[in-house]
Amino acid sequence: MKKIMIVEDSNLMISIIKNFVKKKLGSDVAFIEAHNGKEAVDKYPIEKPDIVFMDIKMPEMDGLTALKNIHDIDPNANVVMVTSLKEESQEIAAKDLGAKLYIMKPFSSAEIFKALDLK
């Protein structure tokens, strides 16, 4: 069973990502939700998800800071940034911090499917 962590402060976006993941993987998936970066960093070592979908702009701790902290815990973490921030500097920073993909909102199911195929 794959474990998918969704780090997002919008419940609507969480639902959309879950629906796309279920289309690709079926019901054999466990979802872990976090509503800010701090919650994600706290849950990551306990849950050890296969992949993390993470927003950048969130309360308490932003996604880039959380990405850095998660990679400090697990340098091989599969973290995919999912954001509406269309700033090249943010994308470069995310990739420098270890993000595997940088997906812009609104996104397609194909982009989520591509992320799910990461090893």
N, C-alpha and C positions, 0 to 999 in steps of 0.2 A: 504494500500500500504506500503510495506517494504521500508525503506531507508537504503541504503548500502553505506558506505563511503570506498573508496579505496585510501590508502595513499601509493604512489609508485612513484618513479622518472623515471620509465621505462613505456613509453606508450604501449609497447608490453605486458608487464605484466598486465597493467590495462585492456587491451582488452581481454586477456585470462581469467582473473577473471570475467569480465563482462559476457563473453560468458558462462562460467560455471554457474554463478548465473542465467542467463536467462534460461538455460536448466532446472534448478530446479524450479524457481519461475515464469517463463513466463514473460510477458511484464508488469506485475503489480508490478513494482519495480522502485524506483527513485535512481539514482546513484549520489553521491557527490564525486568529485575527489579532491585530494590534492597531490601536488608533493613533499612535504617535511613535516617534523613533525610540524614545526611552523604553516604552513597553516592549518594542521589538527586540531591543538589545537585552532586556531582562529575560524575555521568553526564549530567545534563540538557543542558548546553551542547554536549556531544559528540553525543548521540543526537537532540536536538530532537524529542521525542515530540509527537504530536498532542494527547494527553490523558494526564494523570497521575492515577491512583487512589492516594490516600495515607492511610495509617493515621495516627493522632495519637500514640498511646502506643507508642514504640519506643526501643530502646537507642541510645546514642551521640548522636543528635540527634532530638528529637521532630518530629512532623509540622508543627506550627505554625511552628517555627523554620525548617524546611526550606521550607515554603510561602513565608515571607517572603523567604528567600534566592533561591528560584526566581523569584519575582516581581521581585526586584532584577535578576536576569539577563534576564528576559523578562516585561515587564509584561502581555503578552497571553497568558501561559501558561494553559492549560485544566487547572486542578487541581480534583479532586473529592476531598473528604475522606470517608473510609470508616472509621467508628469505632464502638466500643461505648460511648463516653463520652456519656451523655445529660445533658450540662450545657449549659444555655442560654448561659452565658458563653463556653464553648468554641466553640459554633456562631457566636456573634456575632463572636468574635475571628477565626475562620477566614474568615468573610465579609468582615470589615474588611481582612484581609490579602490578599483577592482570590480566595478559593475560589469556584468557580462553583456547586457543590452541596455539601450536607452530608448524607451517607447514613448511616443507623444500621444497625449489625449487630444481628440478622441482616437481610439485605436481600433483595429479590426481583430476579428477572431484569429486571423492568420498570424498576426504579430504575437498574440498570446500563445498560439500553438508552437511557433518557432521557439519561444522562450522555454516551453515545456520540454522541448527536445534537447536542451542543453545537458551536457554531461558534467 
